[in-house]
Amino acid sequence: MTDIFPWRRPVKVPIPTTVKTQLIRHFSIGLLYPINDEVMEVRQRSGLSPVPPTAHGYPEAVQDIQTLIRAMKVDKKIGLDLDTMEYQY
């Protein structure tokens, strides 16, 4: 593809600041939204487990998410260092 379009360079995807914290949370614990005491209480009263059955409850699934993100180079495209969970730009 570089032979056909030599002027094309990788594009860094601009991410809105409101989404950046959600992505960090998703890549580090497996949930986009935080689970606080109020949410846990409502889930228990509803007959559900306090923590939803997502990657949040399975640490190995969070590692799988990070492996996929690294393999697809999404972290580089959005400027996120997965080791420190900090944005470069």
C-alpha beads as a LAMMPS data file, in Angstrom:
LAMMPS data file: protein, C-alpha beads

89 atoms
88 bonds

1 atom types
1 bond types

-500.0 500.0 xlo xhi
-500.0 500.0 ylo yhi
-500.0 500.0 zlo zhi

Masses

1 110.0

Atoms # bond

1 1 1 0.000 0.000 0.000
2 1 1 2.934 2.344 0.527
3 1 1 3.828 1.936 -3.153
4 1 1 0.414 3.130 -4.258
5 1 1 0.011 5.913 -1.689
6 1 1 3.507 6.966 -0.562
7 1 1 2.207 10.201 0.993
8 1 1 -0.213 8.353 3.302
9 1 1 0.951 8.133 6.896
10 1 1 -0.631 6.401 9.876
11 1 1 -3.428 8.467 11.315
12 1 1 -3.692 8.965 15.065
13 1 1 -7.319 8.790 16.033
14 1 1 -8.471 11.764 18.110
15 1 1 -10.461 10.584 21.111
16 1 1 -12.806 12.890 23.031
17 1 1 -11.660 13.497 26.592
18 1 1 -14.914 12.104 27.964
19 1 1 -14.220 8.750 26.314
20 1 1 -10.561 8.509 27.368
21 1 1 -11.326 7.654 30.986
22 1 1 -13.901 5.059 29.935
23 1 1 -11.389 3.344 27.657
24 1 1 -8.785 3.243 30.414
25 1 1 -11.366 1.691 32.738
26 1 1 -12.380 -0.859 30.098
27 1 1 -8.791 -1.834 29.263
28 1 1 -7.763 -2.109 32.930
29 1 1 -10.793 -3.725 34.660
30 1 1 -13.080 -4.796 31.830
31 1 1 -15.983 -2.375 32.395
32 1 1 -16.842 0.950 30.807
33 1 1 -18.795 2.200 33.805
34 1 1 -17.713 2.081 37.452
35 1 1 -19.327 -0.349 39.875
36 1 1 -19.910 1.516 43.124
37 1 1 -21.701 0.478 46.315
38 1 1 -25.048 1.842 45.105
39 1 1 -24.952 -0.198 41.900
40 1 1 -23.919 -3.311 43.808
41 1 1 -26.785 -2.844 46.263
42 1 1 -29.376 -2.420 43.498
43 1 1 -28.060 -5.509 41.709
44 1 1 -28.303 -7.563 44.908
45 1 1 -31.868 -6.387 45.569
46 1 1 -32.753 -7.384 42.014
47 1 1 -31.466 -10.897 42.610
48 1 1 -28.315 -10.462 40.542
49 1 1 -24.706 -10.917 41.554
50 1 1 -23.184 -7.663 42.875
51 1 1 -20.615 -7.611 40.070
52 1 1 -21.828 -8.233 36.511
53 1 1 -20.469 -11.345 34.776
54 1 1 -18.134 -9.437 32.511
55 1 1 -14.362 -9.228 32.283
56 1 1 -14.527 -7.294 35.557
57 1 1 -15.086 -10.541 37.412
58 1 1 -12.462 -12.493 35.484
59 1 1 -8.891 -11.113 35.640
60 1 1 -7.735 -13.448 32.861
61 1 1 -10.337 -11.901 30.544
62 1 1 -8.855 -8.452 31.169
63 1 1 -5.483 -9.837 30.062
64 1 1 -7.167 -11.179 26.925
65 1 1 -8.625 -7.737 26.211
66 1 1 -5.194 -6.145 26.550
67 1 1 -3.634 -8.819 24.321
68 1 1 -6.204 -8.112 21.615
69 1 1 -5.731 -4.355 21.935
70 1 1 -1.968 -4.754 21.544
71 1 1 -2.313 -7.201 18.632
72 1 1 -4.590 -4.822 16.719
73 1 1 -2.367 -1.860 17.706
74 1 1 -5.377 0.073 18.942
75 1 1 -3.305 1.370 21.853
76 1 1 -0.809 2.977 19.462
77 1 1 -3.562 4.467 17.299
78 1 1 -5.247 6.180 20.225
79 1 1 -1.977 7.076 21.960
80 1 1 -2.471 4.961 25.087
81 1 1 0.340 3.245 26.958
82 1 1 -1.264 0.062 28.330
83 1 1 1.489 -0.460 30.900
84 1 1 0.973 2.889 32.640
85 1 1 -2.613 3.516 31.433
86 1 1 -1.711 7.064 30.403
87 1 1 -2.332 8.851 27.135
88 1 1 0.635 10.217 25.215
89 1 1 -1.421 12.993 23.619

Bonds

1 1 1 2
2 1 2 3
3 1 3 4
4 1 4 5
5 1 5 6
6 1 6 7
7 1 7 8
8 1 8 9
9 1 9 10
10 1 10 11
11 1 11 12
12 1 12 13
13 1 13 14
14 1 14 15
15 1 15 16
16 1 16 17
17 1 17 18
18 1 18 19
19 1 19 20
20 1 20 21
21 1 21 22
22 1 22 23
23 1 23 24
24 1 24 25
25 1 25 26
26 1 26 27
27 1 27 28
28 1 28 29
29 1 29 30
30 1 30 31
31 1 31 32
32 1 32 33
33 1 33 34
34 1 34 35
35 1 35 36
36 1 36 37
37 1 37 38
38 1 38 39
39 1 39 40
40 1 40 41
41 1 41 42
42 1 42 43
43 1 43 44
44 1 44 45
45 1 45 46
46 1 46 47
47 1 47 48
48 1 48 49
49 1 49 50
50 1 50 51
51 1 51 52
52 1 52 53
53 1 53 54
54 1 54 55
55 1 55 56
56 1 56 57
57 1 57 58
58 1 58 59
59 1 59 60
60 1 60 61
61 1 61 62
62 1 62 63
63 1 63 64
64 1 64 65
65 1 65 66
66 1 66 67
67 1 67 68
68 1 68 69
69 1 69 70
70 1 70 71
71 1 71 72
72 1 72 73
73 1 73 74
74 1 74 75
75 1 75 76
76 1 76 77
77 1 77 78
78 1 78 79
79 1 79 80
80 1 80 81
81 1 81 82
82 1 82 83
83 1 83 84
84 1 84 85
85 1 85 86
86 1 86 87
87 1 87 88
88 1 88 89
